[in-house]
């Protein structure tokens, strides 16, 4: 008869065989499952790839500009410049970037001055002026200079040249300097950089625009690099601008004879109407980005004005 030890050995061997068999069966099941999953995954990828190639996942192109950031507003230090007036900031998105926008300036010097703001070339300037006008920022303010460049300077509630809102923005649509030429500057057939009736922003330092603007009552071509960004043009009332430009001037306290003698050129109201779409432009154009200069050199918050 087999000894007790032999029987234990046989039982142990049988148990080990059963364990090995179960492990082998489990391994075969895993391999079958993995093979099936792999095949299914490959099939899904093939189907998805075919659908993508056929354009199944393509969405209809949209031209939604509601979330496109058009402008950047840089806060200014109101504590360092008491002439700045905080009236909030315009929106940065959903701004019109095509067509024009009417601006009406009513002064105490005659008929209203009508201006056409250029939304395609200066959308941020137009947005800023519209925002400030909605806050009555310009109402009952003085045009404090008749410049030697042949322009009326307005838009500073303080009348000092240092006033403006509590934000600034980049220059847009600054004309390029004419190429060097042996001819006198400008050449006889060269159009002026700033034709009579041009409306442009002015700031100190240049590029940190705020609320101040120029209306040229005569042609002007600078002898140095242009620095006034053009934002629009006068369509009616240029004779009123010329009348203001002809007023006598006195010293402004800084050695410049640019202040209207009686200090009485007053903007009674400034309003901005709704955008007027350019018929040649698409209905909802997508903005090309933040206007020049690019945000890589944003002006730091300061007590500057414009």
C-alpha beads as a LAMMPS data file, in Angstrom:
LAMMPS data file: protein, C-alpha beads

306 atoms
305 bonds

1 atom types
1 bond types

-500.0 500.0 xlo xhi
-500.0 500.0 ylo yhi
-500.0 500.0 zlo zhi

Masses

1 110.0

Atoms # bond

1 1 1 0.000 0.000 0.000
2 1 1 1.097 3.542 -0.723
3 1 1 2.402 5.303 2.262
4 1 1 0.756 8.390 3.728
5 1 1 3.628 10.523 2.423
6 1 1 3.110 9.265 -1.151
7 1 1 -0.560 10.129 -1.021
8 1 1 0.224 13.657 0.186
9 1 1 2.687 14.047 -2.654
10 1 1 0.092 12.924 -5.202
11 1 1 -2.547 15.261 -3.767
12 1 1 -0.134 18.174 -3.792
13 1 1 0.863 17.351 -7.364
14 1 1 -2.782 17.189 -8.461
15 1 1 -3.493 20.503 -6.753
16 1 1 -0.514 22.128 -8.484
17 1 1 -1.670 20.739 -11.830
18 1 1 -5.130 22.211 -11.300
19 1 1 -3.644 25.607 -10.375
20 1 1 -1.430 25.572 -13.454
21 1 1 -4.396 24.619 -15.624
22 1 1 -6.524 27.453 -14.203
23 1 1 -3.707 29.917 -14.736
24 1 1 -3.246 28.782 -18.324
25 1 1 -6.987 29.089 -18.987
26 1 1 -7.052 32.564 -17.445
27 1 1 -4.103 33.596 -19.581
28 1 1 -5.836 32.349 -22.714
29 1 1 -8.988 34.321 -21.793
30 1 1 -6.959 37.489 -21.246
31 1 1 -5.279 37.070 -24.604
32 1 1 -8.645 36.590 -26.309
33 1 1 -10.095 39.677 -24.579
34 1 1 -7.070 41.788 -25.433
35 1 1 -7.178 40.621 -29.027
36 1 1 -10.855 41.483 -29.231
37 1 1 -10.375 44.914 -27.687
38 1 1 -7.453 45.616 -30.000
39 1 1 -9.476 44.606 -33.041
40 1 1 -12.403 46.765 -31.926
41 1 1 -10.137 49.725 -31.277
42 1 1 -8.539 49.388 -34.679
43 1 1 -11.978 49.230 -36.260
44 1 1 -13.104 52.351 -34.396
45 1 1 -9.984 54.232 -35.475
46 1 1 -10.445 53.169 -39.078
47 1 1 -14.088 54.279 -39.068
48 1 1 -13.257 57.563 -37.307
49 1 1 -10.400 58.240 -39.699
50 1 1 -12.608 57.634 -42.684
51 1 1 -15.307 59.909 -41.265
52 1 1 -12.767 62.642 -40.567
53 1 1 -11.371 62.368 -44.081
54 1 1 -14.882 62.743 -45.449
55 1 1 -15.457 65.846 -43.311
56 1 1 -17.959 64.363 -40.877
57 1 1 -16.453 66.322 -37.982
58 1 1 -16.167 69.627 -39.831
59 1 1 -18.274 72.402 -38.345
60 1 1 -19.781 75.205 -40.310
61 1 1 -17.418 78.207 -40.356
62 1 1 -18.647 81.092 -38.260
63 1 1 -17.628 84.688 -38.134
64 1 1 -18.634 85.394 -34.548
65 1 1 -16.711 88.416 -33.325
66 1 1 -18.466 88.630 -29.978
67 1 1 -15.558 86.992 -28.150
68 1 1 -12.727 88.398 -30.263
69 1 1 -10.641 90.842 -28.268
70 1 1 -10.185 93.928 -30.413
71 1 1 -8.721 96.537 -28.059
72 1 1 -6.505 96.713 -25.003
73 1 1 -7.011 99.441 -22.396
74 1 1 -4.080 100.265 -20.119
75 1 1 -5.034 101.675 -16.681
76 1 1 -3.465 105.016 -15.764
77 1 1 -2.389 106.246 -12.349
78 1 1 -5.070 108.693 -11.252
79 1 1 -3.271 109.361 -7.969
80 1 1 -0.248 110.632 -9.863
81 1 1 -2.324 112.855 -12.144
82 1 1 -5.323 114.615 -10.689
83 1 1 -6.349 115.727 -14.194
84 1 1 -7.400 112.196 -15.121
85 1 1 -11.086 111.354 -14.788
86 1 1 -12.220 107.792 -14.115
87 1 1 -15.361 106.976 -16.110
88 1 1 -14.704 103.255 -16.546
89 1 1 -13.351 101.550 -19.638
90 1 1 -14.898 100.611 -22.983
91 1 1 -15.449 96.917 -23.747
92 1 1 -12.628 94.950 -25.347
93 1 1 -14.784 92.550 -27.366
94 1 1 -17.699 92.774 -29.766
95 1 1 -16.518 96.100 -31.164
96 1 1 -17.305 97.136 -34.767
97 1 1 -14.249 96.994 -37.005
98 1 1 -15.684 97.951 -40.373
99 1 1 -17.508 100.902 -41.843
100 1 1 -17.778 104.284 -40.150
101 1 1 -19.400 105.916 -37.157
102 1 1 -20.797 109.461 -37.097
103 1 1 -19.604 111.918 -34.447
104 1 1 -21.233 115.306 -33.902
105 1 1 -19.466 118.128 -32.087
106 1 1 -21.569 121.098 -31.057
107 1 1 -19.502 124.158 -30.078
108 1 1 -20.279 127.741 -29.194
109 1 1 -18.628 128.858 -32.444
110 1 1 -21.312 128.059 -35.006
111 1 1 -22.957 125.111 -36.712
112 1 1 -22.228 121.551 -35.529
113 1 1 -19.086 119.844 -36.795
114 1 1 -19.817 116.406 -38.274
115 1 1 -17.059 113.795 -38.247
116 1 1 -16.866 110.339 -39.802
117 1 1 -14.881 107.988 -37.564
118 1 1 -13.018 105.237 -39.435
119 1 1 -13.844 101.920 -37.767
120 1 1 -11.632 99.848 -40.048
121 1 1 -8.459 101.855 -39.432
122 1 1 -9.084 103.042 -35.862
123 1 1 -11.647 100.814 -34.123
124 1 1 -10.222 101.401 -30.637
125 1 1 -10.201 105.188 -30.936
126 1 1 -13.804 105.086 -32.124
127 1 1 -14.777 102.740 -29.285
128 1 1 -13.047 104.975 -26.745
129 1 1 -14.640 108.204 -27.989
130 1 1 -18.071 106.536 -28.119
131 1 1 -17.641 105.325 -24.535
132 1 1 -16.490 108.721 -23.286
133 1 1 -19.321 110.468 -25.140
134 1 1 -21.830 108.142 -23.479
135 1 1 -20.455 109.351 -20.126
136 1 1 -20.785 113.058 -21.153
137 1 1 -17.005 113.257 -20.800
138 1 1 -16.595 115.902 -23.505
139 1 1 -19.631 118.031 -22.711
140 1 1 -18.897 121.616 -21.621
141 1 1 -15.138 121.241 -22.113
142 1 1 -12.807 123.697 -23.853
143 1 1 -10.632 123.285 -26.913
144 1 1 -7.575 124.609 -25.146
145 1 1 -5.122 124.978 -28.054
146 1 1 -4.898 126.209 -31.622
147 1 1 -1.668 124.476 -32.519
148 1 1 1.153 125.752 -34.701
149 1 1 0.602 122.651 -36.846
150 1 1 -2.753 124.054 -37.940
151 1 1 -5.143 122.100 -35.746
152 1 1 -7.645 122.724 -32.971
153 1 1 -6.850 120.612 -29.908
154 1 1 -9.811 119.420 -27.850
155 1 1 -10.905 116.654 -25.512
156 1 1 -9.221 117.550 -22.214
157 1 1 -11.756 118.415 -19.489
158 1 1 -8.959 119.983 -17.400
159 1 1 -7.837 122.269 -20.240
160 1 1 -4.213 121.642 -19.266
161 1 1 -3.106 119.144 -21.894
162 1 1 -2.623 116.584 -19.100
163 1 1 -6.224 115.462 -18.739
164 1 1 -7.999 112.396 -20.022
165 1 1 -9.662 109.177 -18.870
166 1 1 -8.120 106.699 -16.433
167 1 1 -6.933 104.463 -19.274
168 1 1 -4.891 104.706 -22.457
169 1 1 -4.717 102.729 -25.698
170 1 1 -2.364 102.110 -28.581
171 1 1 -1.953 104.319 -31.613
172 1 1 -3.748 103.176 -34.749
173 1 1 -3.347 104.316 -38.332
174 1 1 -0.282 106.514 -37.857
175 1 1 0.808 107.747 -41.308
176 1 1 4.183 106.624 -42.596
177 1 1 6.864 109.205 -43.186
178 1 1 7.452 110.067 -46.871
179 1 1 10.592 108.617 -48.385
180 1 1 13.663 110.806 -48.451
181 1 1 13.783 112.917 -51.587
182 1 1 16.011 115.700 -52.952
183 1 1 12.822 117.655 -53.534
184 1 1 11.593 120.154 -50.920
185 1 1 9.526 118.600 -48.143
186 1 1 6.835 117.872 -49.052
187 1 1 7.349 117.456 -52.790
188 1 1 5.011 119.644 -54.869
189 1 1 2.948 116.653 -55.986
190 1 1 3.048 114.878 -52.613
191 1 1 -0.298 114.890 -50.751
192 1 1 -0.173 116.270 -47.212
193 1 1 0.247 113.790 -44.368
194 1 1 -2.684 115.365 -42.536
195 1 1 -5.071 116.986 -45.051
196 1 1 -7.377 119.747 -43.910
197 1 1 -10.362 118.198 -42.127
198 1 1 -8.368 115.272 -40.702
199 1 1 -9.235 114.191 -37.156
200 1 1 -6.404 112.578 -35.210
201 1 1 -5.558 111.568 -31.652
202 1 1 -2.854 113.376 -29.697
203 1 1 -1.211 112.148 -26.493
204 1 1 1.727 112.690 -24.213
205 1 1 3.723 110.524 -24.489
206 1 1 2.861 109.573 -28.082
207 1 1 1.153 106.177 -28.274
208 1 1 -0.640 106.435 -24.913
209 1 1 -3.879 107.846 -26.315
210 1 1 -6.751 108.888 -24.116
211 1 1 -9.413 111.473 -24.983
212 1 1 -7.597 114.388 -26.646
213 1 1 -7.898 114.878 -30.389
214 1 1 -6.928 117.289 -33.158
215 1 1 -9.061 118.691 -35.979
216 1 1 -6.853 120.098 -38.728
217 1 1 -8.055 123.339 -40.313
218 1 1 -5.224 123.360 -42.846
219 1 1 -2.978 120.817 -44.573
220 1 1 -0.036 119.682 -42.503
221 1 1 3.017 117.550 -43.263
222 1 1 5.477 117.112 -40.374
223 1 1 9.193 117.421 -40.981
224 1 1 9.796 114.506 -38.615
225 1 1 8.192 111.099 -38.161
226 1 1 4.374 111.479 -37.960
227 1 1 2.979 110.741 -34.529
228 1 1 -0.729 111.592 -34.705
229 1 1 -2.928 108.533 -35.441
230 1 1 -5.671 109.423 -37.906
231 1 1 -9.134 108.385 -36.715
232 1 1 -11.533 110.142 -39.097
233 1 1 -12.392 113.221 -41.125
234 1 1 -14.733 116.195 -41.019
235 1 1 -17.711 115.809 -43.358
236 1 1 -19.586 119.000 -42.443
237 1 1 -18.731 122.141 -40.524
238 1 1 -15.130 122.546 -41.696
239 1 1 -15.786 126.270 -42.004
240 1 1 -16.429 126.339 -38.247
241 1 1 -13.089 124.620 -37.639
242 1 1 -11.404 127.182 -39.888
243 1 1 -13.129 129.971 -37.975
244 1 1 -11.782 128.604 -34.695
245 1 1 -8.336 128.228 -36.255
246 1 1 -8.346 131.919 -37.157
247 1 1 -8.964 133.091 -33.565
248 1 1 -6.151 135.089 -31.953
249 1 1 -3.951 133.194 -29.502
250 1 1 -1.911 134.071 -26.426
251 1 1 0.824 132.416 -24.388
252 1 1 -0.365 129.280 -22.634
253 1 1 1.991 129.781 -19.689
254 1 1 4.593 127.425 -21.116
255 1 1 6.008 129.821 -23.695
256 1 1 3.748 128.687 -26.549
257 1 1 1.341 131.081 -28.203
258 1 1 -1.417 128.524 -28.740
259 1 1 -4.141 129.339 -26.221
260 1 1 -7.299 130.968 -27.629
261 1 1 -7.173 134.576 -26.465
262 1 1 -10.568 134.635 -24.788
263 1 1 -10.416 130.966 -23.763
264 1 1 -13.929 130.566 -25.094
265 1 1 -13.901 127.657 -27.570
266 1 1 -16.305 125.326 -25.803
267 1 1 -17.607 121.897 -26.806
268 1 1 -21.193 122.061 -25.629
269 1 1 -21.850 118.444 -26.523
270 1 1 -20.171 115.562 -28.341
271 1 1 -22.209 112.558 -29.431
272 1 1 -21.404 109.395 -31.387
273 1 1 -24.009 107.589 -33.454
274 1 1 -24.412 103.947 -34.396
275 1 1 -21.943 102.244 -36.779
276 1 1 -22.653 102.535 -40.493
277 1 1 -21.638 99.416 -42.396
278 1 1 -19.411 99.848 -45.417
279 1 1 -21.369 98.309 -48.335
280 1 1 -18.131 96.829 -49.690
281 1 1 -17.372 95.018 -46.424
282 1 1 -18.744 91.691 -45.142
283 1 1 -21.591 91.910 -42.689
284 1 1 -19.621 90.548 -39.739
285 1 1 -15.916 90.946 -40.431
286 1 1 -13.410 89.240 -38.212
287 1 1 -10.869 91.641 -36.705
288 1 1 -7.262 91.040 -37.670
289 1 1 -5.971 91.561 -34.177
290 1 1 -4.966 94.318 -31.859
291 1 1 -4.054 97.390 -33.851
292 1 1 -0.505 98.574 -34.124
293 1 1 1.726 99.009 -32.320
294 1 1 1.558 95.426 -31.177
295 1 1 0.944 94.583 -27.504
296 1 1 4.564 93.459 -27.151
297 1 1 5.424 96.951 -25.998
298 1 1 2.415 98.011 -23.935
299 1 1 2.839 101.413 -22.293
300 1 1 3.127 101.079 -18.541
301 1 1 0.473 102.621 -16.353
302 1 1 1.507 106.183 -15.648
303 1 1 0.206 109.668 -15.121
304 1 1 0.313 110.370 -18.843
305 1 1 -2.577 111.967 -20.617
306 1 1 -3.971 112.065 -24.106

Bonds

1 1 1 2
2 1 2 3
3 1 3 4
4 1 4 5
5 1 5 6
6 1 6 7
7 1 7 8
8 1 8 9
9 1 9 10
10 1 10 11
11 1 11 12
12 1 12 13
13 1 13 14
14 1 14 15
15 1 15 16
16 1 16 17
17 1 17 18
18 1 18 19
19 1 19 20
20 1 20 21
21 1 21 22
22 1 22 23
23 1 23 24
24 1 24 25
25 1 25 26
26 1 26 27
27 1 27 28
28 1 28 29
29 1 29 30
30 1 30 31
31 1 31 32
32 1 32 33
33 1 33 34
34 1 34 35
35 1 35 36
36 1 36 37
37 1 37 38
38 1 38 39
39 1 39 40
40 1 40 41
41 1 41 42
42 1 42 43
43 1 43 44
44 1 44 45
45 1 45 46
46 1 46 47
47 1 47 48
48 1 48 49
49 1 49 50
50 1 50 51
51 1 51 52
52 1 52 53
53 1 53 54
54 1 54 55
55 1 55 56
56 1 56 57
57 1 57 58
58 1 58 59
59 1 59 60
60 1 60 61
61 1 61 62
62 1 62 63
63 1 63 64
64 1 64 65
65 1 65 66
66 1 66 67
67 1 67 68
68 1 68 69
69 1 69 70
70 1 70 71
71 1 71 72
72 1 72 73
73 1 73 74
74 1 74 75
75 1 75 76
76 1 76 77
77 1 77 78
78 1 78 79
79 1 79 80
80 1 80 81
81 1 81 82
82 1 82 83
83 1 83 84
84 1 84 85
85 1 85 86
86 1 86 87
87 1 87 88
88 1 88 89
89 1 89 90
90 1 90 91
91 1 91 92
92 1 92 93
93 1 93 94
94 1 94 95
95 1 95 96
96 1 96 97
97 1 97 98
98 1 98 99
99 1 99 100
100 1 100 101
101 1 101 102
102 1 102 103
103 1 103 104
104 1 104 105
105 1 105 106
106 1 106 107
107 1 107 108
108 1 108 109
109 1 109 110
110 1 110 111
111 1 111 112
112 1 112 113
113 1 113 114
114 1 114 115
115 1 115 116
116 1 116 117
117 1 117 118
118 1 118 119
119 1 119 120
120 1 120 121
121 1 121 122
122 1 122 123
123 1 123 124
124 1 124 125
125 1 125 126
126 1 126 127
127 1 127 128
128 1 128 129
129 1 129 130
130 1 130 131
131 1 131 132
132 1 132 133
133 1 133 134
134 1 134 135
135 1 135 136
136 1 136 137
137 1 137 138
138 1 138 139
139 1 139 140
140 1 140 141
141 1 141 142
142 1 142 143
143 1 143 144
144 1 144 145
145 1 145 146
146 1 146 147
147 1 147 148
148 1 148 149
149 1 149 150
150 1 150 151
151 1 151 152
152 1 152 153
153 1 153 154
154 1 154 155
155 1 155 156
156 1 156 157
157 1 157 158
158 1 158 159
159 1 159 160
160 1 160 161
161 1 161 162
162 1 162 163
163 1 163 164
164 1 164 165
165 1 165 166
166 1 166 167
167 1 167 168
168 1 168 169
169 1 169 170
170 1 170 171
171 1 171 172
172 1 172 173
173 1 173 174
174 1 174 175
175 1 175 176
176 1 176 177
177 1 177 178
178 1 178 179
179 1 179 180
180 1 180 181
181 1 181 182
182 1 182 183
183 1 183 184
184 1 184 185
185 1 185 186
186 1 186 187
187 1 187 188
188 1 188 189
189 1 189 190
190 1 190 191
191 1 191 192
192 1 192 193
193 1 193 194
194 1 194 195
195 1 195 196
196 1 196 197
197 1 197 198
198 1 198 199
199 1 199 200
200 1 200 201
201 1 201 202
202 1 202 203
203 1 203 204
204 1 204 205
205 1 205 206
206 1 206 207
207 1 207 208
208 1 208 209
209 1 209 210
210 1 210 211
211 1 211 212
212 1 212 213
213 1 213 214
214 1 214 215
215 1 215 216
216 1 216 217
217 1 217 218
218 1 218 219
219 1 219 220
220 1 220 221
221 1 221 222
222 1 222 223
223 1 223 224
224 1 224 225
225 1 225 226
226 1 226 227
227 1 227 228
228 1 228 229
229 1 229 230
230 1 230 231
231 1 231 232
232 1 232 233
233 1 233 234
234 1 234 235
235 1 235 236
236 1 236 237
237 1 237 238
238 1 238 239
239 1 239 240
240 1 240 241
241 1 241 242
242 1 242 243
243 1 243 244
244 1 244 245
245 1 245 246
246 1 246 247
247 1 247 248
248 1 248 249
249 1 249 250
250 1 250 251
251 1 251 252
252 1 252 253
253 1 253 254
254 1 254 255
255 1 255 256
256 1 256 257
257 1 257 258
258 1 258 259
259 1 259 260
260 1 260 261
261 1 261 262
262 1 262 263
263 1 263 264
264 1 264 265
265 1 265 266
266 1 266 267
267 1 267 268
268 1 268 269
269 1 269 270
270 1 270 271
271 1 271 272
272 1 272 273
273 1 273 274
274 1 274 275
275 1 275 276
276 1 276 277
277 1 277 278
278 1 278 279
279 1 279 280
280 1 280 281
281 1 281 282
282 1 282 283
283 1 283 284
284 1 284 285
285 1 285 286
286 1 286 287
287 1 287 288
288 1 288 289
289 1 289 290
290 1 290 291
291 1 291 292
292 1 292 293
293 1 293 294
294 1 294 295
295 1 295 296
296 1 296 297
297 1 297 298
298 1 298 299
299 1 299 300
300 1 300 301
301 1 301 302
302 1 302 303
303 1 303 304
304 1 304 305
305 1 305 306
